[in-house]
């Protein structure tokens, strides 16, 4: 025989169980857990927008309890009194700071407690006083800030108008002098090495050609050390007398420093005369029989009257014992029409060609 269950009793039991579960969860959520509790009074001097009974209480960011009561202070229309219930182990002291925090996207308010400096409780904790403006939301704070900004602007409308007018005059002046400003900025970039570096043009010195067959060979091993010169001549730049900047020469350079360039082209000149007995650099051989010692005196562009390329060198032939066999001063100059790098280089080539021929003939004759 089938037993019929009392459906009403079963339904009531299920509903009661569900209500008990929801009630337990609600109680657990609002009390923060099981265990002894401690009650404290909190005083807010101002509004507490959105704070409700049951709102969470945080201590250093950790939930420790909830709000159990809210009410207006009877003796002050601006003050709000709240009662909180927290776990008894929460280290609430008389110097504990109190404020409101707004959590989540919806800005749900909670009471936030922050620990002070006291390590032990010195007695009964008095009423906790919230920080001034603790109940102010970010929206309200923004409104107050904008209100203060508007007040400052209103009080200083005259000076602000004058300042804007000065900016207008200044900007109009900049617009009128844009070309000059571009030139100033370009000059500063050039002076400090900034901006796009200008392309340098390198010029070489040409050794004399077509010296004819060597009627007399160079006797002994001859070496040409790097010529000596004053510090001013240890440069790749074109030098002027008197010193002055000329257009086109700022980006013009010799292929090497002047003494090294003269050494290389003198050796090349001797090779063009007698390559089989041509001199070498002192670094390329050991002890040479003779050395052609050069001292550079001038290698410049004179501009006193017509522009002129001037070269001056003193030469000495010294044997391996340091004895000077012969010495001579070689000087030459070549005029040119326009002060520009190409014309100056051509004049230097002509002057150096004549000096090179004279120096080769003199050296060969001295070594006979």
C-alpha positions in Angstrom: 0.0 0.0 0.0 1.5 3.3 -1.1 2.3 5.9 1.7 1.2 9.4 0.8 3.6 12.1 2.2 2.1 15.2 3.8 3.1 17.6 1.1 2.2 20.7 3.2 4.6 19.6 6.0 7.4 18.8 3.6 6.9 22.2 1.8 7.0 24.1 5.0 10.1 22.3 6.1 11.9 23.1 2.9 10.9 26.8 3.1 12.0 26.9 6.7 15.4 25.4 5.8 15.9 27.9 3.0 15.0 30.8 5.3 17.4 29.5 7.9 20.3 29.3 5.4 19.6 32.8 4.1 19.3 34.1 7.7 22.6 32.5 8.7 24.4 33.9 5.7 22.9 37.4 6.4 23.9 37.2 10.0 27.4 36.0 9.2 27.8 38.7 6.6 26.6 41.6 8.9 28.4 40.5 12.1 31.7 39.6 10.4 31.8 36.1 11.9 31.5 34.5 15.3 33.2 35.5 18.5 33.1 38.3 21.1 32.3 41.8 20.0 33.2 45.3 21.1 31.0 48.4 20.6 32.3 51.9 19.9 30.7 55.2 19.3 31.8 57.3 16.3 31.0 61.0 15.8 31.0 62.6 12.3 31.1 66.4 12.0 29.1 66.6 8.7 27.1 64.5 6.4 27.7 60.8 5.8 26.1 60.3 2.3 24.9 56.7 1.7 26.1 55.2 5.0 23.6 52.6 6.2 23.1 50.4 9.2 24.9 47.1 8.4 27.6 48.9 6.4 31.1 47.3 6.8 33.7 48.6 9.2 37.3 48.2 8.0 40.5 48.3 10.1 43.6 49.0 8.0 41.6 47.7 5.0 40.4 44.4 6.7 36.7 44.0 7.5 36.3 43.7 11.3 32.6 44.5 11.9 29.6 46.6 10.9 27.6 49.7 11.7 24.8 48.8 14.1 23.2 52.2 14.6 23.0 55.7 13.0 21.4 58.8 14.3 21.5 62.6 14.3 23.0 64.3 17.3 20.3 66.1 19.3 22.6 69.0 20.3 24.1 69.7 16.9 22.3 69.7 13.5 25.6 69.1 11.7 26.8 66.1 13.6 26.0 62.4 13.0 26.5 59.7 15.6 27.1 56.1 14.7 27.6 52.9 16.7 29.9 50.2 15.4 30.3 46.6 16.5 33.7 45.1 15.8 35.7 42.0 16.8 37.0 42.4 20.3 40.5 41.7 19.1 40.5 44.8 16.9 43.2 47.2 18.3 41.0 50.2 18.6 42.8 52.9 20.6 42.0 56.5 21.6 44.2 57.7 18.7 42.6 55.5 16.0 41.7 57.6 13.0 38.2 57.3 11.5 37.0 58.2 8.1 34.7 57.1 5.3 35.7 55.2 2.1 33.7 54.7 -1.0 34.3 51.3 -2.5 33.5 49.8 -5.9 32.0 51.4 -9.0 28.8 52.4 -7.2 30.8 54.0 -4.4 29.3 52.1 -1.4 30.4 53.9 1.8 32.1 52.0 4.7 33.6 53.2 7.9 37.4 53.0 7.7 39.6 52.8 10.8 43.3 53.3 10.7 45.6 52.3 13.6 47.5 55.0 15.5 50.7 54.9 17.4 49.5 53.5 20.7 50.5 49.8 21.2 48.4 49.1 24.3 45.0 50.2 25.5 45.3 52.7 28.3 41.7 52.6 29.4 38.2 52.8 28.0 38.2 54.1 24.5 36.2 57.4 24.3 34.0 58.4 21.4 36.0 58.2 18.2 36.0 61.5 16.3 36.0 61.2 12.5 38.4 63.4 10.5 36.9 66.7 9.2 35.3 66.2 5.8 35.4 62.4 6.2 31.9 62.1 4.7 32.8 64.1 1.7 32.6 62.0 -1.5 34.9 62.5 -4.5 32.0 64.2 -6.4 31.4 66.6 -3.5 35.2 67.3 -3.2 35.3 68.0 -6.9 32.4 70.4 -6.6 34.1 72.2 -3.7 37.4 72.4 -5.6 35.6 73.9 -8.6 33.8 76.3 -6.4 37.1 77.5 -4.9 38.6 77.8 -8.4 35.7 79.8 -9.6 36.0 82.1 -6.6 39.7 82.7 -7.3 39.0 83.4 -11.0 36.3 85.8 -10.1 38.5 87.7 -7.6 41.3 87.9 -10.1 39.4 88.5 -13.4 41.1 91.8 -14.0 44.7 90.6 -13.7 43.9 87.5 -15.7 42.5 89.6 -18.5 45.6 91.7 -18.6 47.8 88.5 -18.6 45.9 87.1 -21.5 46.3 90.3 -23.4 50.0 90.3 -22.8 50.2 86.7 -24.1 48.4 87.9 -27.2 50.9 90.7 -27.8 53.8 88.3 -27.2 52.4 85.7 -29.6 51.9 88.4 -32.3 55.5 89.6 -31.8 56.7 86.0 -32.2 54.6 85.6 -35.4 56.2 88.8 -36.8 59.7 87.6 -36.1 59.5 84.0 -37.0 62.3 84.2 -39.5 64.7 85.8 -37.0 63.8 83.2 -34.4 64.5 80.4 -36.9 67.9 81.9 -37.5 68.6 82.2 -33.7 67.6 78.6 -33.1 69.8 77.4 -36.0 72.7 79.3 -34.6 72.2 77.8 -31.2 72.0 74.3 -32.7 75.2 74.9 -34.6 77.0 76.3 -31.5 76.0 73.3 -29.3 76.5 70.7 -32.0 72.8 69.9 -32.3 70.6 69.6 -35.3 71.7 67.9 -38.6 75.5 68.1 -38.9 76.7 69.9 -42.1 78.4 67.7 -44.7 82.2 68.2 -44.6 84.2 68.5 -47.8 87.6 67.0 -47.8 90.5 68.3 -50.0 93.8 66.6 -50.7 97.2 68.0 -51.7 98.6 66.9 -55.0 102.2 65.7 -55.3 104.1 67.0 -58.4 104.0 64.8 -61.5 106.1 64.4 -64.6 109.5 64.9 -62.9 111.3 63.2 -65.8 113.7 60.3 -65.6 116.0 60.3 -62.6 119.3 61.6 -63.8 120.8 61.0 -60.4 119.5 58.3 -58.0 119.0 58.8 -54.2 122.1 57.3 -52.5 121.6 55.5 -49.2 118.4 54.8 -47.4 116.5 58.0 -46.8 113.7 58.4 -44.3 111.3 61.3 -43.8 109.9 61.6 -40.3 106.6 63.4 -39.6 107.3 67.2 -39.9 107.3 69.3 -36.8 105.1 72.3 -36.5 103.6 74.7 -34.0 100.2 73.6 -32.4 98.3 76.0 -34.7 99.4 74.0 -37.7 98.3 70.6 -36.2 94.9 70.9 -37.8 92.9 69.9 -40.9 91.3 73.3 -41.2 92.3 76.0 -43.7 94.3 78.7 -41.9 94.1 82.4 -42.7 96.3 85.4 -42.1 94.9 87.6 -40.7 92.5 85.1 -39.0 89.0 85.4 -40.2 86.0 83.3 -41.1 85.2 83.1 -44.8 82.1 81.5 -46.4 82.5 78.0 -47.6 85.6 77.2 -45.4 83.7 76.2 -42.3 82.9 72.8 -43.8 86.2 72.4 -45.8 89.0 70.2 -44.4 92.3 68.9 -45.5 92.5 65.1 -45.9 94.8 64.9 -42.8 96.5 67.3 -40.4 98.9 69.6 -42.2 102.2 68.0 -41.0 101.0 64.4 -41.8 99.6 65.5 -45.2 102.9 67.2 -46.2 104.9 64.1 -45.1 102.7 61.8 -47.2 102.9 64.0 -50.3 106.7 64.6 -50.0 107.2 60.8 -49.9 104.9 60.5 -53.0 106.9 63.2 -54.7 110.2 61.3 -54.2 108.5 58.1 -55.4 107.4 60.0 -58.6 111.1 60.9 -59.1 112.8 57.6 -58.2 110.5 54.9 -56.8 113.3 52.4 -56.5 115.2 54.6 -54.0 112.3 56.6 -52.6 112.4 57.5 -48.9 110.2 55.8 -46.3 108.7 56.9 -43.0 110.9 56.3 -40.0 108.3 54.0 -38.5 108.6 51.7 -41.6 112.4 51.1 -41.3 114.9 50.7 -38.6 118.0 52.9 -38.6 118.1 54.9 -41.9 121.3 56.2 -43.4 119.9 59.7 -43.7 116.8 61.6 -42.5 115.1 64.5 -44.2 113.9 66.5 -41.2 111.1 69.0 -42.1 109.7 71.9 -40.0 106.5 73.5 -41.3 106.6 77.3 -40.8 103.7 78.4 -42.9 100.7 76.8 -44.6 98.1 79.4 -44.9 96.0 81.8 -47.0 97.1 85.4 -46.8 94.4 87.9 -47.5 96.1 91.2 -46.8 95.7 92.2 -50.5 95.0 89.6 -53.2 94.4 86.2 -51.7 97.5 84.0 -51.8 98.4 80.5 -50.7 101.7 80.5 -48.8 103.9 77.5 -47.9 107.1 77.7 -45.9 109.3 74.8 -44.7 112.8 74.4 -43.4 114.6 71.2 -44.4 117.7 69.5 -42.9 119.5 66.3 -44.0 120.9 64.5 -41.0 123.0 61.3 -41.1 122.7 58.4 -38.7 125.1 60.0 -36.3 123.0 63.1 -36.0 125.3 65.3 -38.1 123.6 67.9 -40.3 124.8 67.5 -43.9 122.7 70.2 -45.5 119.9 72.6 -44.7 117.7 75.0 -46.6 114.6 77.1 -46.4 111.8 76.4 -49.0 109.2 79.0 -49.5 106.6 79.6 -52.2 103.3 81.4 -52.8 100.6 81.3 -55.4 97.9 84.0 -55.9 94.3 83.1 -56.7 91.2 85.2 -57.6 88.3 84.2 -55.4 88.5 83.2 -51.7 86.8 79.8 -52.0 88.1 76.3 -51.2 88.5 75.0 -54.7 90.6 78.0 -55.8 92.7 77.9 -52.6 93.4 74.2 -53.1 94.5 74.7 -56.7 96.9 77.5 -55.5 98.4 75.3 -52.8 98.9 72.5 -55.3 100.9 74.8 -57.6 103.0 76.2 -54.8 103.7 72.7 -53.3 104.5 71.4 -56.7 107.4 73.9 -57.1 108.6 73.3 -53.6 108.6 69.5 -54.1 110.7 69.7 -57.3 113.2 72.0 -55.6 113.4 69.8 -52.5 114.0 66.6 -54.6 116.8 68.2 -56.6 118.4 69.7 -53.5 118.3 66.4 -51.6 119.7 64.3 -54.4 122.5 66.8 -54.9 123.3 66.9 -51.2 123.5 63.0 -51.0 126.0 62.7 -53.9 
